[in-house]
Amino acid sequence: MNSPTLQRRHVFYSGHVQGVGFRYTAQAVARGFDVTGFVRNLVDRRVELVAEGPADELDGFLAALARRMSDHIRHVDCDSRPAIGEFTHFEIHY
């Protein structure tokens, strides 16, 4: 997965994003896209998501997640970089 056509997105979501099924929704939505990575809750009440895949798949995944969780997301910080091929699937980290 270490290719210049693949990207990595490191995203922090804030708002009312914990205790609302955000991580499980992210994992379910990810199954419909060619993405790998993880999602986890942070102690500061944000949710961190790291995903790698083709840019169009990442865009679709993040847009679908934003639609599903729009009532809970108040702010999104997203950083894009080249993929490093760190993951084999998308999972929840605890």
GUVEX-860502 format. One record per residue (C-alpha): residue number from 1; residue in three letters; chain; x, y, z. Coordinates in steps of 0.02 Angstrom, whole numbers, always signed. Layout:
// residues N
PASE    k    r  c    east   north      up
PASE  NUM  Ala  A       X       Y       Z
...
This chain:
// residues 94
PASE    k    r  c    east   north      up
PASE    1  Met  A      +0      +0      +0
PASE    2  Asn  A    +152    +114      -7
PASE    3  Ser  A    +111    +208    -167
PASE    4  Pro  A    +109    +392    -217
PASE    5  Thr  A     -73    +375    -271
PASE    6  Leu  A    -127    +328     -95
PASE    7  Gln  A    -155    +456     +40
PASE    8  Arg  A    -168    +462    +228
PASE    9  Arg  A    -295    +570    +320
PASE   10  His  A    -274    +609    +504
PASE   11  Val  A    -437    +681    +568
PASE   12  Phe  A    -493    +748    +737
PASE   13  Tyr  A    -680    +768    +766
PASE   14  Ser  A    -750    +874    +907
PASE   15  Gly  A    -925    +908    +969
PASE   16  His  A   -1036    +777   +1049
PASE   17  Val  A    -939    +635    +967
PASE   18  Gln  A    -915    +514   +1111
PASE   19  Gly  A   -1052    +402   +1179
PASE   20  Val  A   -1153    +416   +1018
PASE   21  Gly  A   -1086    +265    +920
PASE   22  Phe  A    -962    +368    +820
PASE   23  Arg  A    -824    +235    +818
PASE   24  Tyr  A    -944     +96    +771
PASE   25  Thr  A   -1023    +202    +635
PASE   26  Ala  A    -849    +244    +566
PASE   27  Gln  A    -804     +60    +560
PASE   28  Ala  A    -968     +14    +475
PASE   29  Val  A    -952    +155    +347
PASE   30  Ala  A    -770    +108    +312
PASE   31  Arg  A    -827     -65    +256
PASE   32  Gly  A    -904     +16    +102
PASE   33  Phe  A    -741     +97     +47
PASE   34  Asp  A    -565     +44      +2
PASE   35  Val  A    -487    +117    +160
PASE   36  Thr  A    -384     +53    +306
PASE   37  Gly  A    -343    +132    +473
PASE   38  Phe  A    -421    +158    +643
PASE   39  Val  A    -537    +266    +747
PASE   40  Arg  A    -527    +296    +935
PASE   41  Asn  A    -591    +407   +1075
PASE   42  Leu  A    -470    +530   +1154
PASE   43  Val  A    -468    +583   +1337
PASE   44  Asp  A    -507    +764   +1286
PASE   45  Arg  A    -678    +704   +1218
PASE   46  Arg  A    -627    +713   +1035
PASE   47  Val  A    -622    +567    +915
PASE   48  Glu  A    -464    +530    +814
PASE   49  Leu  A    -473    +443    +646
PASE   50  Val  A    -327    +391    +536
PASE   51  Ala  A    -367    +319    +365
PASE   52  Glu  A    -267    +272    +212
PASE   53  Gly  A    -323    +233     +36
PASE   54  Pro  A    -351    +311    -136
PASE   55  Ala  A    -399    +495    -123
PASE   56  Asp  A    -573    +469    -197
PASE   57  Glu  A    -609    +326     -76
PASE   58  Leu  A    -550    +431     +72
PASE   59  Asp  A    -656    +579     +15
PASE   60  Gly  A    -808    +467      -3
PASE   61  Phe  A    -780    +382    +164
PASE   62  Leu  A    -756    +545    +261
PASE   63  Ala  A    -906    +626    +174
PASE   64  Ala  A   -1017    +477    +212
PASE   65  Leu  A    -961    +476    +394
PASE   66  Ala  A    -991    +664    +407
PASE   67  Arg  A   -1169    +641    +338
PASE   68  Arg  A   -1207    +500    +459
PASE   69  Met  A   -1138    +592    +611
PASE   70  Ser  A   -1178    +773    +563
PASE   71  Asp  A   -1289    +801    +715
PASE   72  His  A   -1140    +767    +829
PASE   73  Ile  A    -991    +845    +739
PASE   74  Arg  A    -955   +1027    +778
PASE   75  His  A    -776   +1042    +712
PASE   76  Val  A    -658    +939    +602
PASE   77  Asp  A    -469    +956    +588
PASE   78  Cys  A    -400    +854    +443
PASE   79  Asp  A    -220    +832    +386
PASE   80  Ser  A    -177    +747    +221
PASE   81  Arg  A     -11    +661    +186
PASE   82  Pro  A     +56    +520     +79
PASE   83  Ala  A      +6    +346    +141
PASE   84  Ile  A    +137    +244    +231
PASE   85  Gly  A     +51     +74    +217
PASE   86  Glu  A     +36     +50    +403
PASE   87  Phe  A    -134     -37    +408
PASE   88  Thr  A    -215    -194    +337
PASE   89  His  A    -397    -153    +382
PASE   90  Phe  A    -502     -22    +472
PASE   91  Glu  A    -531     -51    +657
PASE   92  Ile  A    -579     +28    +822
PASE   93  His  A    -437     +61    +943
PASE   94  Tyr  A    -475     +66   +1128
